[in-house]
Amino acid sequence: MDVKHTVDGLLKCLERLKSQTKPSAPSIYRVASFLKDHNPSFYNPRVVSIGPLHREDENLQAGEEEKVNHMISLLNRLEDPRSSEVKKKPRQEKTLKACTKKVNDSIDQIRSCYAETIRYKNNELAKMMVIDGCFILEYLYRATNPKESYLSNMTFVQFAVCDLVLLGNQIPFLVLQHIFDCTVSKLDQTASLIDMIHAAVLKKVNPFIKCKLETISNTTHHHILGLLHECYRYEDAKSSKFLNSRFPSAVELDRAGVSFKRVRDTEWPLTMEVKSRKLPFFSFSWGRPTLIMPVLEINDITGLVLKTLIAYEQYSNVTQYVISYAFAIDTLIDSQEDIAKLVESKILVNHIGSNQEAAYMINSLCKDVYWRDLFYFDQ
């Protein structure tokens, strides 16, 4: 064996990898197959591909035409409706040039947001970013403007809102901001990109139906999914080492005298804590202890949203609030009887059919999930 030849080959490999090292931590990942095996529909877009990771999926090619139609619609909004088609064309070209220039100037930063090497050339990636960014902004504009209508393609819209929060189906927030500055902000100088995303996407996918979503304004948002994750962040949440022992289920807690109550007026949507009444001037408690929890609506997209947030927390260097919540709710639910007890206590709202199906969905949240053993609830 030629040792020198082998060593030279390894050194070249190291140099190549070094040259590909990303300047900043990525925030957009392709979900691994071992996570997808349990339920691929939780991770794969259904109607529209955003960004490069699912771009070649044959099942999403019909959505490419829909994206271009949305881009044309957005560009047309910037025109005086009295203008002729001949006059509109130069203005549309000017807007596209402005969008493309901003994207091109940030192309290295855009590439660094993806965990894997993007094989598309710079001009191909820039074109993709502009089309996808325009599509998202037109979607947001229609969804937040009461004069607009999506009745022509409601099925597409219903699935698209879920596709926009998937981990592997993101484009960097800076792309959206660049294109927003070139388009929507010229239509309405008071418009806020974050407010539009909240109204058109985040509120629609939030499974905690009684909790108001708010973002922490002094943070950097990587993408739409990152913005959704920020809604469940709580800077004052205290963590502890997870105790790897069996917790009682909802039915067992009920038999032990614990009651359940939904969260009201809390700073953190994921709040879960046990409270007991105390007599004035005395240190001991009286009455039934109460487990206070957020109201979780279980519907067709609940598993998708929670699994997506869990995957984001697994892959990214963000605090694992949702994973901690998922482990907590999983310990409470062992069977359909536990679902029935929490539905009766108005902690759960079950819209997916049988209690057995709901229990299966909750119990599948933490399968193959790796976490850092930090628990954000009292044990």
N, C-alpha and C positions, 0 to 999 in steps of 0.2 A: 504493500500500500504506500502511495506517495503521500507522506505526512505533510510535507510543505504545501502540496497542491490542495489538500483537504483544509489546512489552516488558512490558506489564502482565500478559499471559498467561503469559509466561516467569517473571516474578517470583512469580506465584501458584503456578506449578508448583514453583518452588524452595521456597516456604514450605510447601507440602503435603509435599514430600519431607523437609524439615527436621523437620516435626512427626512424621514416621514414623520418624525415625532411631532405631535401637535403642540402648538404654543400654549394652549390653555386646555383645561379639563373639558372633555366633551359632555354634552347633555342630551344627545339624541342617539338612541341605540336600537339595533335590531334585536327583538326579543328572542332568546335562545329557544331551540326546539323542545327542550325538556320541559319548559314552562308551557309551551303551546300545546303539548300533547294532551293535557287535561281538557282543554276547550279552545281550539284554534280561533273560533269566532270572537273570542275576547281580545285578540291581539291583531287580527288582520282587518284592514279596511274593507268595507263592503261595497262602496260605490265610487269612492274617489281617492286617488293617490295624491299625497302631499309630500313634496320632497323626493329625493332619489331612491330611497330604500325599497319602495314598493312600485317604482315607476314601470317596471317591466311585467308586472302582474297582468296576465291576459284577461282576467275577470274584471279589471278596472279600466280597460281601454275605452269603454263607452263614456266614462266620466271625463276623458280628455277633451272631448268635444264640448261637454257641458262647461268645463273650465274656461275654454276659449270664448264661449258665448257669454259667460259672466264677465270676462275681461273686456269684451267689446261693449257690453252694457255699461260697465264702469267708465270706460273712456267716453262713451256717448253722453254721460251725465255732465261731463265737463264742457260740453258744447252748448251754445245758444240754440234752442230748438228751431229758431227761425233761420239758422245758417244752412246753406246748401251743402250737399255732400262733398262738393269740390273744396269748400272752405273748411270742412270738418277734418279732412285728411291731414293737412299740415299740423293742426293742433294736436291731433291724436299721436302723430309721429313725434312731435315735440315732447309730449308727456311720456311716451314710451322711452325716448332717448334719456330723459331725466331719470326715470326709474332704473333703466339699465345701467346708466353711469354710476348711480349710487350703489347698486348691487355689485358691479364690477370692481369698484373701489374697495369693497369689503369682502371680495371673493375668498381671500386666504382665511379671514376670520370665520366666514361661513363654513368653509371646509373643516375648520378646527372644531366646529360644534358637533360634528358627526364622529362617532366612535370608530367607525371603519373607514378605510380609504375609499373615497368616491372616485369611480372610474371615469366619470363624465369629464370632458374637456371644460375649460373655464367658460367658453361661450355657450356651451350646452347647459351647464349648470346655471349660468346667469339667466338664460332664457326660461329655464324651468322655474327658477325663483320668482321671476317677474309674473309669469302666468299664474303660478300657484298663489302668489301674494295678491294679485288682482282678483282672483277667484274668491279668496277668503274675504277680502274687503267688500266686494260686491255682495257676497252672502251676508256679511254683517250689516251692511247698509240696508238691504231689503228687510232683514229680520228686525231691525230697530226703527224702521220708518213706517208708521201706520198707514201711509198712503200706498205702500208697496204691496205686492201680492206674489205669493209663491204657489198659487193654486194650480199652475200649469204642470208642476212636477213635485207633488207633495211627498211621494215615496222617496225620491232622491234626497229631498231636504231632511226627512226624518232620519235617514241613515247617515247623511253627511255630518250632522251635528255630533254624532258619536265618533265618526272617523276623524274629526278635527282634534280630538283629545288623545288619540292613540300614541303610544311612545315612539314607535317607528314611523309615524306619519306626521312629523313636525317639520317646520322650517324655523330658522332662528327668528326671534322676536325683532331683531334689528332689521331684518328684511321687511317685515310687516310695517315697522315704523317708517322706514325709508319710503315705501310705496304709499303709505298713508299720507305722508307729508306732501307727496307729489299729486295726490288725487283727492281723497275724502276731505282733507283739511282745507282744500281750496273750495270745496262745495259748502263747507260749514266750519268756520274758524273756531267755533266753540266745541266742536266734536272732540271726544276723547276716545282713543283707540282702546284703552283698557275698559272704559265704561261700555263700549260697544260689545267687546268680547264677553263681559260679564252678563249683559242683558241677553245676547243672542246665543251664547254657548254655555257658560258656566252655570247659570241658574237652571238651565234645562237639563243638565246632567247631574246636578247635585242630589245625591240620594238621601240627604238629611233634610227632610222637607220642612221642618219647623225652625231651622237655623238659617239666619241671614249670613250670606257669604260676604266677607270683606277681605281686602288684600292689605298687606303691610306696605305702605307707600315707599319706605326707604330701602327697598330691596330691588335686586336686578332680576327681571323675568327672562328666563332663557327662551321660552316659547309658550304657546297656549296651555299645554299641559303643566308647565312650570307655574303658570299663573293660577291654574286651578289648585295645584298643590299648596301654593302660598295661602290659599283661603283656609286651609286646615292647620296652618302653623300657629304656634302659641309660644312666644318668647319666654313666658314665665312658667311654662310647664316643667315640672320637676321629674327627673327620671331616676329609676333605681334598677338594680340588677334583677333580671327576671328569675323568679323562683320556679324551678322546673318540677312542679308538683301539680297534682290534679286539683282543679278548681271545681266547686260545686256547680251544677247546671241550674237553669232558671227554675225548674220544677223543684229541685232539692233546696234551693234558696227559699222558695215560697213555703215549703214545708217547714223550714227552719224559722219562719217568721219574718222573712225579709219581703218588703213590698217594693214595687217598681214605679218610678215616676219619670216623666220626660223632663229634659233640660228646659229651663226658662231663663231668658235674659242673661246668657252667659257670654263671656268673652271668647270662649273656645268651643266651636261646634262639636268637638269630639269628647267633651267633658263626660267622665264617668267617675262617680264617687259615691261612697256610702255616707249617709247622714243620719244622725239620731237626735231626737229631741232631748234637751237638757233642762232640768228644773233650775230656776233662778237660785243663785247662791249655793248650789250643790254641784258636786263633780260628777255624779252618776247620771245616766241617761234613763229615759222611760219611753214606753211605746215601741212600736215596731221600727227597726232600722229600715231605711229606704235607699235603694240603689237608684241613683239619678243617672239617666242615659239620654243620648240624642235619639230622636225618632228616626228610624231607618225605614225608608220605603223600598220594598223589594219588588222590582218590576223587571222588564225585559233587559234593561241596560244597567241595573245595579251591579251585577257581577262584573260586567265589562269595565265600568268606571273604577270600582274598587281594585280589581286586578291590575288595571293600568296604573293606578297610583302606587300600588304595591311594587310593580315592576320598576317604576321610576325611582322609588326609594331604594330598591335593591341595586340598581345600576349606578345611580348618581350619588354624589357626596352631599346628600340632604338628610335632614333629621327624619327618622322613620316613625312619624306619628301615626300614619295610616296602618302600617304593619302592626304596630302596637295595639291599635284599636281592633284590627282583624283577629289577632290572637285573643284579645279579651272577649269579643263577641263569640268567637269559636268555642271558648271554654264554657260559655253560658248555654250553648245550643248543642245538645247531643242527639236530639230526636225531634219528631214532629210535635210531641207533647210540649217541648220547650218553646217551639214556635207558637203554639196555641196559647201558652201562658203569657208570652210577651205581646201577642196580638190582643189578648184579653186585657192586658195592662196598658194598651195603647202605646207601647214602645216600638212595636213593629206594625207596618202596614203591608199586608201581603197581597200583591196583585198578579202573581205568576201562576196561580192555580192552587195545588195542594200544599199543605204544610210540609209534607215530605220533600217536595221539590225545593221549597225554600230552605229547609234544613240542609239538603245536599249542597245547595249553592253556597251557604255560609261555611259549611265544613270543607269546601274545596278551596276557599280563599288562601289558606296558608300552606297548601301542598307544595313541596319543593321550594319553599321560601326560606332564604337565608337572611338572618337579621343579626343585629349586633348585641342582642340580649339586654337592651335597654328598654325598660317598661315605663310608660308614662301615666300609669294609673296605680292607685293604692292596691296593695295585695293583702 
